[in-house]
Each structure stands twice: as C-alpha cells, then as structure tokens.
Amino acid sequence: MKSPVSVIILTLNEEINIEKCLKSVAGWAGEIIIVDCHSTDRTLEIAKRYGAKIFEHDFKNQAVQFNWALDNVPIKNDWILRLDSDEYVLPELAEEIQERTGNASAETSGFYIKRRVYFMGRWIKHGGYYPTWFLRLWRKGNARYEDREVDEHVVLSSGRADFLKNDFVDENRKNLEWWIGRTNNYTTREVVARGKEAEESLLLPGRFFGTQSERKRWLRTNVYYRLPLFTRAFIYFFYRYFFRLGFLDGKEGLVFHFLQGCWNQFLVDAKIYEQTKNN
C-alpha cells in the first residue's frame, strides 16, 4: 500500500538528474506529479516510465511555478512533498515520511527536512551548509510559496511544523559550466529581488530567534546588507571557509564555498554597482 503523499517536481531538461529523483519516491509515494516547462530532452520520457502525471506550464520563477501547481493540478493525496529534479529521498527518510504522515496529529500541518548537498561528488558538511532545514512536506491546502523571485520559502497557513530526523539529498550532476551559468542567471534575479524587497509583504518574517530560515533572513537584512559593497562577499567567504570550517570539505569544498559563498555574492554586488552607475 502506497503512502498518501503526492510528490511534485518542477522540471526543465533534467534527463541527467530526474531518474534518480523518481526512483527514490516511485516505490512508496501515492502520486508523482511533474510540472514541466517544455523540456526538449528525455526528461518526460523518463518521467512516463515511472508513472508520473505530467503537466506543462511556462516558467517565470520557482514560487510562481509551484503555486500554479497547487492551484491548478488535481492533487489526490492529503500530503504534498516538494522535490527538485536534482534531489532524491534517502531510504530512511522515505520510511520516516510514511510513518510520520500516517501518525501525524491534527495540529501538525507540515514537516521540516534536512538537505544534504553533494558537489563534485562530495558531501558539503561544513561552512554552515549542513544541516539546512526546509519545509518540504505539508498537508494539502495548508501552505504555499512566497511570491518572490529568489530565496522563496513555503509558509504554513495554519497548524505547526515538526522536524524529521533523516535527510534528502541535493546532488546536481550537471557540469561546472552549467552551474556557473545558473549562478549568473540567479544573481541577476537576486539584484531585481533586492530592489523590490522594501515593497514586498513577506510571508516569512525575519526573526533572530525564529526558525533557521527566519534567522537567516534577519541576518541577511540586518547584518549582511549593511556591510560595504564588495567587501561583504569576502567577509562572508572568510566566515564560511575558516570560522565555520569549510576548509574541512577538501578541494571540492574550496571550489563550492568560494563560488557559492564569495564569487556569487561578489557578482551580485558588481551588478548592483553597474545598475547604480547606469541610473
């Protein structure tokens, strides 16, 4: 008997990653839903082999795409698990999800799950990158994503969220050239999002003594954004790589923490600076 969980996955040309994701849920999830943005590779062919229900929709950003699925796709199960196409569920997490959703109290509307990131085949354990908690499992009708360009979070509309013990894995198998291209696109969107932040009504507030996501949002707004342009990227890298022991992640960790924690942020600042010069 399969679990009353509908897994929703957003895709666009993910043939290199999607099968591992689908294998991790196909044996126990009650339903697999793919929301695709016109893939031209074998993504949908692979999804059909695992019995996934496929829907097409133009992509604007992650939040809009997922909220479209919540509003327009007929979801048959009581629980929703959100996965990216380059993520997969560990067997022990699959067992825990089935047990906890089957025994959840009426007050429990969602569950936080730890993400385990692999980069160049190595688990990135340090630099403050693990554990990172995400609300990825919730009761249907009880949550939706903030309408944000980047750094979007799913927020419960009622009830409380508990924590699961086991991890899901984020392991994108595409090459570094693709990763850098994605980062370049992401930093452009982040610059736009920062310009709109004062106008946004955030569903997830920034609170120092709140959840991990709320604390990170508070620190970003009240500490990081107030540091000098350009300098803050190097401060953040130093904090992650030395103070939070990122150097223990080896050569792969050096590449990851520098690109994700320094170059990424420096590129955002460079684009902000370019924008101010052109205005």
Backbone bond lengths (Angstrom), bond angles and torsions (degrees), N, CA, C in turn:
res aa  C-N    CA-C-N  psi(-1)  N-CA   C-N-CA  omega(-1)  CA-C   N-CA-C  phi
1 M - - - 1.464 - - 1.540 109.30 -
2 K 1.335 115.36 130.59 1.452 119.23 -177.80 1.521 111.27 -86.25
3 S 1.334 114.14 156.85 1.462 121.26 -177.06 1.530 110.84 -75.79
4 P 1.356 117.82 148.52 1.466 121.02 178.85 1.533 111.95 -77.23
5 V 1.336 115.54 56.34 1.462 122.22 -178.20 1.522 108.93 -123.90
6 S 1.323 116.22 127.88 1.470 121.91 172.43 1.523 108.51 -100.19
7 V 1.323 116.61 122.51 1.459 122.02 178.71 1.531 108.28 -94.86
8 I 1.327 117.08 126.24 1.464 121.62 178.82 1.527 108.87 -113.33
9 I 1.340 115.62 127.22 1.458 122.35 -176.51 1.530 108.48 -128.62
10 L 1.328 117.06 128.70 1.463 122.19 174.95 1.526 108.74 -93.15
11 T 1.339 116.76 135.53 1.469 119.14 -175.35 1.522 112.34 -136.18
12 L 1.340 113.58 153.22 1.462 123.59 168.38 1.526 107.10 -160.65
13 N 1.335 116.24 103.89 1.468 122.02 178.13 1.531 111.73 52.61
14 E 1.328 115.13 63.95 1.467 121.16 -175.58 1.530 112.34 -119.66
15 E 1.332 117.57 32.76 1.460 119.16 -176.05 1.529 112.71 -60.92
16 I 1.323 117.59 -26.88 1.461 120.23 -178.76 1.525 112.28 -74.69
17 N 1.338 117.40 -23.07 1.460 121.39 -175.38 1.527 114.76 -111.90
18 I 1.325 117.94 -29.47 1.459 121.08 -163.36 1.522 114.06 -65.62
19 E 1.330 118.20 -33.27 1.461 118.81 -175.41 1.523 112.07 -64.85
20 K 1.310 117.34 -41.45 1.467 119.83 179.42 1.522 110.36 -63.94
21 C 1.317 116.74 -38.25 1.462 121.68 176.36 1.523 110.58 -61.41
22 L 1.332 116.56 -49.29 1.464 120.95 -177.28 1.529 112.06 -66.20
23 K 1.327 116.84 -40.18 1.468 120.31 178.30 1.516 111.81 -58.02
24 S 1.322 116.45 -33.61 1.466 120.42 -174.79 1.532 113.14 -74.25
25 V 1.342 117.13 -14.28 1.476 119.48 -178.15 1.521 113.66 -123.18
26 A 1.334 117.49 -16.25 1.465 120.46 -171.63 1.530 113.49 -62.66
27 G 1.323 117.22 -31.63 1.459 119.43 -175.62 1.512 115.07 -76.00
28 W 1.333 117.48 -18.92 1.472 118.78 -173.32 1.526 114.17 -131.16
29 A 1.317 119.42 -25.22 1.466 121.03 -177.46 1.527 110.57 -72.39
30 G 1.326 115.93 140.35 1.458 120.16 -178.04 1.509 113.61 -72.58
31 E 1.324 117.24 -18.72 1.465 120.40 -176.50 1.523 108.96 -163.11
32 I 1.352 116.39 139.54 1.453 121.68 174.36 1.523 107.89 -120.20
33 I 1.329 116.13 125.34 1.458 122.15 -178.07 1.531 108.83 -118.58
34 I 1.313 116.48 125.27 1.458 122.91 175.89 1.525 108.40 -106.77
35 V 1.335 117.17 125.80 1.464 121.72 171.69 1.521 106.13 -110.85
36 D 1.315 115.56 107.29 1.457 121.64 -169.91 1.526 111.79 -108.82
37 C 1.337 115.50 147.27 1.466 121.03 176.86 1.524 109.27 -110.13
38 H 1.334 115.65 67.28 1.470 122.36 170.56 1.527 112.91 59.48
39 S 1.316 116.35 52.05 1.468 120.44 176.89 1.525 110.41 -62.16
40 T 1.334 115.95 144.18 1.460 121.39 179.43 1.529 112.14 -113.79
41 D 1.325 117.40 1.73 1.460 120.65 177.72 1.536 108.96 -102.30
42 R 1.322 118.07 -151.30 1.468 122.40 -175.24 1.529 112.78 -93.19
43 T 1.317 118.24 14.58 1.462 121.19 -177.19 1.527 111.79 -54.34
44 L 1.311 117.73 -51.89 1.466 120.78 -174.92 1.526 111.49 -73.02
45 E 1.309 117.57 -32.72 1.469 120.76 174.95 1.525 110.43 -59.65
46 I 1.322 116.25 -44.60 1.469 120.81 178.68 1.525 110.51 -66.53
47 A 1.330 117.10 -42.52 1.463 121.26 -179.20 1.519 111.28 -60.51
48 K 1.329 117.10 -39.23 1.469 120.32 -179.68 1.518 111.60 -64.82
49 R 1.316 117.08 -32.86 1.464 120.45 178.91 1.521 111.87 -62.92
50 Y 1.338 116.42 -25.92 1.461 120.78 -179.83 1.524 112.39 -99.50
51 G 1.325 116.26 13.56 1.457 120.35 175.91 1.513 115.09 72.61
52 A 1.321 117.28 21.20 1.466 119.66 -178.47 1.527 110.68 -72.18
53 K 1.321 115.65 147.00 1.462 122.14 172.35 1.519 107.38 -89.34
54 I 1.322 116.94 128.03 1.470 121.40 -169.85 1.525 110.63 -113.06
55 F 1.329 114.73 131.58 1.458 122.26 176.89 1.527 107.90 -129.44
56 E 1.328 116.71 142.83 1.462 122.26 179.64 1.528 109.89 -107.66
57 H 1.341 115.76 137.99 1.461 119.94 176.51 1.526 109.03 -158.41
58 D 1.329 117.03 137.92 1.460 121.22 177.88 1.520 110.32 -62.72
59 F 1.326 115.55 140.75 1.467 120.95 -174.19 1.525 110.73 -96.06
60 K 1.335 115.96 130.73 1.464 121.95 170.52 1.525 109.73 -109.56
61 N 1.305 116.62 -56.00 1.457 122.72 172.03 1.519 108.11 -157.86
62 Q 1.325 116.46 173.63 1.464 121.03 -175.10 1.526 112.13 -59.62
63 A 1.326 116.44 -44.84 1.460 120.30 -176.16 1.524 111.69 -63.79
64 V 1.324 116.45 -47.86 1.465 120.59 -179.51 1.530 110.49 -63.29
65 Q 1.327 116.82 -42.07 1.464 120.52 -178.36 1.525 111.33 -64.29
66 F 1.324 116.13 -42.91 1.460 118.02 -177.46 1.524 110.90 -73.15
67 N 1.321 117.87 -39.93 1.463 119.95 177.18 1.523 111.49 -64.16
68 W 1.339 116.59 -32.81 1.471 119.64 174.34 1.516 109.98 -61.04
69 A 1.332 116.96 -42.43 1.462 120.75 178.42 1.529 110.81 -62.16
70 L 1.331 116.75 -43.38 1.466 119.86 179.86 1.523 111.38 -62.38
71 D 1.332 117.10 -33.80 1.467 121.54 -174.78 1.525 113.53 -88.91
72 N 1.334 117.82 -22.51 1.465 119.72 -169.72 1.528 115.82 -122.57
73 V 1.307 117.61 -19.88 1.465 120.06 -177.91 1.531 109.34 -91.60
74 P 1.328 118.32 132.35 1.467 120.25 176.02 1.528 110.83 -71.72
75 I 1.298 116.57 103.12 1.464 122.99 -177.77 1.527 108.17 -96.78
76 K 1.319 117.42 120.79 1.460 120.03 -169.57 1.524 114.10 -89.67
77 N 1.327 118.50 -20.36 1.462 120.31 -173.20 1.524 112.87 -99.96
78 D 1.324 115.53 164.66 1.466 121.85 -175.84 1.522 112.87 -78.59
79 W 1.340 117.29 -21.34 1.459 121.10 -177.40 1.527 110.19 -120.73
80 I 1.337 116.39 146.31 1.457 122.91 179.06 1.520 109.00 -121.17
81 L 1.332 116.25 129.67 1.459 123.09 173.86 1.515 107.82 -114.20
82 R 1.315 117.31 123.21 1.459 121.33 178.56 1.530 109.30 -97.60
83 L 1.326 116.80 127.37 1.455 122.51 174.64 1.521 109.48 -130.14
84 D 1.336 116.75 147.16 1.448 120.92 166.74 1.520 108.11 -84.96
85 S 1.316 116.38 159.44 1.462 120.61 -176.48 1.523 112.95 -67.22
86 D 1.344 117.57 -19.18 1.462 120.66 178.05 1.533 111.63 -100.01
87 E 1.315 116.73 18.53 1.460 122.54 178.36 1.530 109.73 -116.40
88 Y 1.329 115.53 156.53 1.455 119.14 174.79 1.528 110.14 -149.07
89 V 1.320 114.23 158.41 1.459 122.21 -176.23 1.521 109.49 -95.54
90 L 1.314 117.11 127.38 1.460 120.49 175.36 1.529 109.92 -69.90
91 P 1.349 118.41 149.63 1.468 120.61 -177.40 1.524 113.60 -54.79
92 E 1.328 116.71 -38.96 1.470 119.16 -179.63 1.525 111.51 -68.69
93 L 1.338 117.12 -30.82 1.460 119.67 175.33 1.523 110.34 -71.17
94 A 1.319 117.84 -39.54 1.460 121.06 177.80 1.524 110.78 -57.59
95 E 1.330 116.77 -44.56 1.465 120.67 178.08 1.516 111.28 -63.67
96 E 1.332 116.34 -41.32 1.458 120.61 -178.80 1.528 111.01 -66.59
97 I 1.331 117.52 -41.09 1.461 120.43 178.57 1.524 110.74 -59.79
98 Q 1.328 116.08 -45.67 1.464 119.65 -179.38 1.525 111.39 -62.33
99 E 1.325 116.14 -41.36 1.464 120.23 -179.43 1.524 111.67 -69.19
100 R 1.335 117.35 -46.77 1.460 120.58 -174.00 1.527 112.32 -72.12
101 T 1.337 117.59 -38.65 1.464 118.42 177.53 1.524 111.31 -68.00
102 G 1.324 116.27 -30.99 1.462 119.52 178.70 1.515 113.33 -72.89
103 N 1.351 116.09 -25.28 1.468 120.26 -176.73 1.520 113.46 -114.90
104 A 1.314 118.73 11.01 1.464 121.02 -175.38 1.529 111.39 -66.79
105 S 1.329 115.11 139.60 1.460 119.99 176.54 1.522 109.88 -71.34
106 A 1.315 116.11 164.52 1.462 121.11 -179.35 1.526 111.51 -63.61
107 E 1.343 117.18 -26.47 1.463 121.23 -178.51 1.531 112.67 -78.90
108 T 1.334 117.32 -17.51 1.462 121.23 -178.05 1.523 109.71 -86.95
109 S 1.334 115.65 114.76 1.466 121.01 -178.45 1.522 113.31 -106.73
110 G 1.329 117.06 -11.14 1.455 118.79 -178.92 1.510 112.25 -163.04
111 F 1.345 114.93 172.01 1.462 121.07 179.64 1.532 109.72 -138.14
112 Y 1.327 115.25 135.08 1.457 121.78 170.03 1.529 108.81 -84.05
113 I 1.345 115.81 140.24 1.460 121.59 179.50 1.526 108.62 -129.94
114 K 1.335 116.86 140.82 1.466 122.17 179.27 1.523 111.11 -78.21
115 R 1.336 114.81 137.41 1.465 120.72 174.65 1.519 110.00 -98.19
116 R 1.325 115.78 134.79 1.457 123.08 175.97 1.525 107.79 -114.30
117 V 1.333 118.11 112.15 1.468 122.14 -175.25 1.527 110.24 -94.42
118 Y 1.349 115.07 130.55 1.466 121.40 170.44 1.522 108.56 -109.62
119 F 1.322 116.25 135.22 1.466 122.00 179.34 1.519 107.87 -134.05
120 M 1.335 116.63 125.58 1.467 121.75 -175.25 1.524 110.60 52.79
121 G 1.312 116.33 35.86 1.456 122.09 177.01 1.510 115.19 83.09
122 R 1.314 119.11 1.52 1.462 121.64 -177.10 1.517 110.96 -114.09
123 W 1.320 115.44 136.09 1.458 121.42 175.37 1.529 108.70 -71.45
124 I 1.335 116.44 121.07 1.462 122.00 178.24 1.533 108.00 -86.13
125 K 1.338 115.33 96.79 1.467 120.97 -173.19 1.528 112.97 -93.93
126 H 1.330 116.83 -18.69 1.459 119.73 -169.09 1.526 111.34 -117.24
127 G 1.326 115.96 -168.54 1.456 120.03 -179.73 1.512 113.79 72.40
128 G 1.325 117.23 17.77 1.455 120.86 -178.16 1.515 113.04 75.38
129 Y 1.345 116.39 14.78 1.461 120.20 -174.67 1.520 113.48 -95.46
130 Y 1.326 116.40 -12.28 1.466 120.37 176.35 1.517 108.99 -142.10
131 P 1.348 117.34 133.70 1.470 126.12 -0.30 1.527 112.09 -85.25
132 T 1.338 116.35 142.97 1.454 122.42 169.87 1.518 107.21 -114.58
133 W 1.330 116.35 128.14 1.461 121.87 -174.09 1.528 111.29 -100.70
134 F 1.328 115.74 136.98 1.459 121.51 176.98 1.524 109.65 -132.69
135 L 1.321 115.88 140.36 1.458 120.70 172.76 1.522 106.85 -79.23
136 R 1.324 117.25 99.58 1.460 121.55 -173.89 1.528 113.16 -117.05
137 L 1.315 117.81 -7.61 1.460 121.49 -177.43 1.516 108.62 -132.34
138 W 1.338 116.93 124.06 1.469 119.47 -177.60 1.524 111.32 -152.82
139 R 1.308 114.45 163.26 1.465 120.17 177.32 1.528 109.96 -71.82
140 K 1.317 115.63 139.28 1.466 120.60 179.07 1.524 110.35 -57.42
141 G 1.337 115.68 132.35 1.463 121.06 178.50 1.508 114.52 87.30
142 N 1.354 117.63 0.38 1.457 120.77 -175.91 1.519 114.35 -110.64
143 A 1.341 118.52 5.96 1.465 119.16 -178.21 1.521 109.94 -162.47
144 R 1.335 115.11 158.18 1.454 122.05 171.46 1.533 108.44 -158.12
145 Y 1.327 115.72 167.96 1.455 120.66 -177.61 1.516 111.68 -85.03
146 E 1.338 115.01 145.64 1.456 120.12 170.16 1.526 109.02 -59.56
147 D 1.297 116.90 143.52 1.466 120.84 177.69 1.522 108.78 -84.39
148 R 1.337 115.42 80.20 1.465 121.96 -179.11 1.512 109.52 -128.90
149 E 1.317 116.07 151.50 1.460 121.47 -179.40 1.525 111.34 -69.60
150 V 1.336 117.42 -40.43 1.460 123.14 178.47 1.532 108.24 -140.95
151 D 1.340 115.73 169.63 1.468 121.01 177.57 1.524 111.42 53.35
152 E 1.334 115.64 41.30 1.461 120.00 -180.00 1.533 110.16 -83.11
153 H 1.316 115.60 146.40 1.458 120.86 178.41 1.523 109.94 -129.14
154 V 1.320 115.37 145.67 1.455 119.15 172.82 1.522 107.65 -82.44
155 V 1.320 116.31 137.96 1.464 121.25 -174.84 1.523 109.32 -129.17
156 L 1.324 116.10 133.58 1.464 120.99 178.36 1.519 110.36 -72.78
157 S 1.320 115.63 142.29 1.462 120.92 175.43 1.521 111.58 -93.18
158 S 1.324 117.47 -18.10 1.466 121.77 178.27 1.518 109.15 -160.37
159 G 1.323 115.62 161.89 1.454 120.62 178.51 1.518 112.89 78.30
160 R 1.319 115.76 -173.87 1.459 121.31 -178.69 1.519 110.12 -120.33
161 A 1.329 116.02 163.26 1.460 122.19 178.13 1.522 109.88 -112.86
162 D 1.322 116.72 133.67 1.454 123.32 174.51 1.534 109.24 -103.99
163 F 1.330 116.13 178.98 1.462 121.16 -175.60 1.525 109.89 -119.83
164 L 1.340 115.57 136.38 1.455 120.81 174.35 1.529 109.34 -93.50
165 K 1.317 116.80 154.61 1.460 121.62 -174.76 1.524 113.03 -82.72
166 N 1.322 116.96 -31.82 1.462 120.61 -170.03 1.527 112.60 -99.26
167 D 1.341 116.33 169.86 1.461 122.46 -168.66 1.525 113.02 -106.38
168 F 1.336 114.11 156.21 1.462 119.83 158.45 1.529 106.72 -108.18
169 V 1.323 116.12 157.61 1.467 121.46 -172.86 1.524 109.99 -113.00
170 D 1.325 115.26 135.08 1.461 123.47 172.60 1.524 106.59 -107.87
171 E 1.338 116.61 110.38 1.469 120.36 -177.03 1.526 109.13 -142.86
172 N 1.320 115.93 87.77 1.459 119.71 179.11 1.521 109.25 -80.82
173 R 1.325 116.57 125.52 1.459 121.85 -174.22 1.531 112.66 -94.58
174 K 1.327 117.57 3.15 1.466 119.85 176.70 1.529 109.47 -72.31
175 N 1.330 116.35 161.43 1.460 119.89 -172.21 1.528 112.76 -80.01
176 L 1.335 114.23 175.24 1.462 120.89 -175.13 1.529 111.61 -66.27
177 E 1.315 117.16 -32.46 1.460 119.95 177.75 1.526 110.50 -60.59
178 W 1.340 116.24 -44.00 1.471 120.32 177.12 1.523 110.32 -63.69
179 W 1.339 116.72 -42.68 1.465 121.64 -177.35 1.528 110.14 -61.01
180 I 1.325 117.08 -42.12 1.466 121.41 -179.91 1.535 110.28 -67.32
181 G 1.325 116.53 -39.54 1.458 119.86 177.31 1.518 112.07 -62.87
182 R 1.319 115.66 -41.53 1.469 119.68 177.88 1.524 110.48 -64.01
183 T 1.334 116.79 -41.18 1.457 120.62 179.53 1.523 111.26 -63.57
184 N 1.329 116.87 -40.60 1.464 120.55 178.08 1.528 110.39 -60.12
185 N 1.320 116.34 -44.22 1.465 120.47 178.14 1.528 110.90 -64.51
186 Y 1.336 116.20 -41.64 1.463 120.89 -178.53 1.530 111.04 -64.02
187 T 1.334 117.19 -40.98 1.467 119.32 -178.17 1.531 111.22 -66.41
188 T 1.317 117.39 -34.31 1.467 120.30 176.17 1.522 110.21 -63.27
189 R 1.319 116.46 -43.87 1.465 120.72 178.68 1.525 111.05 -67.07
190 E 1.344 116.27 -34.22 1.464 118.93 179.55 1.523 111.37 -66.95
191 V 1.321 117.69 -37.78 1.466 120.85 176.86 1.526 109.90 -60.92
192 V 1.324 116.93 -43.55 1.470 121.04 177.76 1.521 109.92 -62.47
193 A 1.326 116.34 -44.05 1.465 120.70 -178.12 1.529 111.90 -64.23
194 R 1.332 117.08 -39.38 1.472 119.33 179.30 1.519 110.87 -64.29
195 G 1.321 117.24 -33.42 1.456 120.14 177.88 1.512 112.86 -68.83
196 K 1.338 116.61 -22.01 1.458 120.59 -178.24 1.520 113.34 -98.79
197 E 1.343 117.51 -7.77 1.459 119.96 -170.66 1.522 113.36 -57.99
198 A 1.321 117.65 -37.30 1.463 120.27 -178.86 1.522 111.46 -65.75
199 E 1.348 116.39 -23.46 1.459 120.47 -177.71 1.519 112.27 -92.05
200 E 1.327 117.60 -12.87 1.457 120.60 -172.39 1.529 111.73 -84.97
201 S 1.318 113.81 146.79 1.458 120.94 171.33 1.523 106.61 -102.20
202 L 1.328 116.12 100.91 1.453 120.67 -173.06 1.519 111.68 -78.60
203 L 1.338 115.79 130.33 1.457 120.05 175.52 1.524 110.43 -71.93
204 L 1.335 115.47 -31.32 1.464 120.25 178.82 1.519 108.47 -103.95
205 P 1.329 118.75 108.85 1.467 120.40 -178.27 1.523 111.48 -75.54
206 G 1.327 115.98 157.14 1.454 120.36 172.77 1.518 109.69 -87.81
207 R 1.347 116.12 118.05 1.472 120.64 -179.73 1.513 108.87 -138.91
208 F 1.317 116.62 127.45 1.459 120.11 -178.18 1.524 111.75 -64.33
209 F 1.325 117.06 -36.08 1.467 121.24 -178.84 1.525 111.90 -102.24
210 G 1.331 117.06 23.84 1.452 121.25 177.55 1.514 111.68 -93.27
211 T 1.341 116.20 -151.75 1.455 121.55 176.51 1.527 109.89 -69.55
212 Q 1.326 116.96 173.00 1.459 120.10 178.65 1.532 111.06 -57.86
213 S 1.333 117.02 -43.03 1.470 120.89 -179.93 1.517 111.48 -65.31
214 E 1.338 117.47 -40.30 1.462 121.19 178.61 1.526 111.18 -66.84
215 R 1.335 116.72 -39.06 1.466 120.60 178.93 1.525 111.00 -66.46
216 K 1.318 117.00 -42.41 1.468 119.99 178.26 1.519 111.10 -62.71
217 R 1.318 116.85 -40.36 1.461 119.69 178.89 1.528 110.70 -65.21
218 W 1.326 117.57 -39.42 1.470 121.31 178.01 1.526 110.25 -63.81
219 L 1.337 117.05 -45.95 1.456 120.97 -179.17 1.526 111.61 -64.45
220 R 1.321 116.71 -38.39 1.458 119.68 178.99 1.527 110.81 -63.34
221 T 1.339 115.67 -44.42 1.464 120.23 -176.30 1.519 112.58 -75.28
222 N 1.325 116.76 -41.46 1.457 120.69 -171.17 1.523 115.02 -97.08
223 V 1.316 117.25 -13.76 1.466 120.08 179.59 1.532 110.50 -120.67
224 Y 1.335 117.50 -63.80 1.461 120.40 -172.85 1.519 112.35 -60.63
225 Y 1.324 117.84 -48.47 1.466 120.30 -176.83 1.527 112.64 -64.42
226 R 1.328 117.54 -19.24 1.466 120.44 -178.99 1.533 112.95 -89.79
227 L 1.319 116.82 -7.47 1.464 120.81 176.90 1.531 109.38 -77.71
228 P 1.335 117.68 158.09 1.472 120.39 -177.57 1.522 112.44 -61.94
229 L 1.319 115.30 142.37 1.457 122.62 175.82 1.526 109.87 -53.79
230 F 1.321 117.71 141.19 1.466 126.81 -178.70 1.527 112.39 73.47
231 T 1.335 118.31 -51.55 1.468 120.83 -179.26 1.519 111.31 -58.63
232 R 1.330 116.83 -37.54 1.465 120.63 -174.83 1.530 112.65 -63.44
233 A 1.329 117.55 -29.24 1.461 119.75 178.68 1.529 110.59 -64.01
234 F 1.336 116.92 -41.06 1.463 120.94 179.77 1.523 111.42 -73.66
235 I 1.330 117.16 -34.92 1.472 120.70 175.35 1.521 110.46 -62.00
236 Y 1.332 115.36 -43.98 1.463 119.78 -179.40 1.528 111.03 -64.86
237 F 1.346 116.81 -41.77 1.463 119.59 177.63 1.522 110.91 -62.93
238 F 1.315 118.15 -45.67 1.463 121.48 178.98 1.532 110.27 -58.23
239 Y 1.330 116.16 -43.47 1.472 121.08 179.01 1.521 110.41 -59.81
240 R 1.329 116.60 -47.43 1.460 119.91 -177.31 1.523 112.20 -71.37
241 Y 1.315 117.31 -45.11 1.458 120.22 -170.05 1.526 113.13 -78.82
242 F 1.324 116.85 -34.70 1.458 119.50 -177.99 1.528 111.68 -105.11
243 F 1.327 118.21 -56.40 1.465 120.50 -175.96 1.521 112.07 -66.02
244 R 1.358 117.18 -39.21 1.463 120.73 179.25 1.528 112.03 -97.91
245 L 1.326 116.91 16.09 1.466 124.34 168.40 1.532 114.02 64.87
246 G 1.327 117.39 31.47 1.453 120.04 177.54 1.518 113.37 -60.21
247 F 1.339 117.78 -25.08 1.464 121.34 -179.67 1.526 112.03 -63.01
248 L 1.339 117.54 -18.51 1.460 120.70 178.39 1.533 112.44 -72.62
249 D 1.318 117.35 -9.43 1.465 121.14 178.81 1.522 113.07 -86.54
250 G 1.330 117.83 10.09 1.455 121.74 173.05 1.522 114.23 72.72
251 K 1.336 116.06 -161.73 1.455 120.55 -178.25 1.524 111.48 -64.32
252 E 1.333 115.51 -39.37 1.466 118.92 177.89 1.519 110.51 -61.95
253 G 1.331 116.29 -38.17 1.452 120.74 178.52 1.521 111.98 -67.36
254 L 1.340 117.17 -37.61 1.466 120.41 176.88 1.527 109.64 -59.86
255 V 1.341 116.65 -47.18 1.468 120.25 178.78 1.523 110.22 -61.22
256 F 1.322 116.38 -47.25 1.462 120.23 -175.98 1.523 111.88 -65.08
257 H 1.326 117.15 -52.07 1.467 119.86 -175.34 1.526 111.57 -66.44
258 F 1.340 117.22 -34.11 1.463 118.50 178.16 1.527 111.01 -70.65
259 L 1.343 116.73 -48.01 1.465 119.32 -177.85 1.527 111.78 -69.46
260 Q 1.323 116.60 -43.70 1.462 119.53 -175.68 1.525 112.51 -82.14
261 G 1.341 116.61 -31.99 1.457 119.59 -174.01 1.516 114.96 -103.23
262 C 1.338 117.99 -12.11 1.468 120.25 -179.53 1.523 111.24 -125.31
263 W 1.354 116.68 -62.44 1.465 119.95 -178.41 1.529 111.34 -58.34
264 N 1.314 116.78 -43.03 1.459 121.34 178.19 1.525 111.18 -55.18
265 Q 1.333 116.02 -51.47 1.460 121.05 -176.85 1.532 111.74 -70.85
266 F 1.340 117.20 -35.02 1.462 120.45 177.05 1.528 110.24 -64.79
267 L 1.340 116.36 -38.69 1.456 120.91 179.06 1.529 110.96 -64.70
268 V 1.324 116.66 -39.44 1.474 120.18 175.15 1.523 109.71 -59.22
269 D 1.344 116.96 -47.83 1.463 120.60 -179.06 1.531 111.59 -63.35
270 A 1.334 116.96 -38.31 1.459 120.40 178.78 1.528 110.62 -63.53
271 K 1.317 116.77 -39.23 1.465 120.65 179.65 1.534 110.94 -71.60
272 I 1.330 116.34 -34.89 1.470 119.54 174.66 1.528 109.87 -64.38
273 Y 1.337 115.81 -43.58 1.472 120.58 179.82 1.528 110.90 -63.18
274 E 1.323 116.78 -44.64 1.458 120.94 177.48 1.522 110.91 -59.47
275 Q 1.312 115.91 -40.54 1.469 121.05 -179.71 1.520 111.14 -63.20
276 T 1.352 116.79 -43.31 1.468 120.24 -179.76 1.533 111.46 -66.67
277 K 1.343 117.12 -34.52 1.468 120.37 179.79 1.533 111.17 -70.18
278 N 1.330 116.07 -30.91 1.463 119.83 -176.70 1.521 113.10 -86.77
279 N 1.332 116.56 -10.17 1.485 119.69 -178.83 1.521 111.11 -94.15
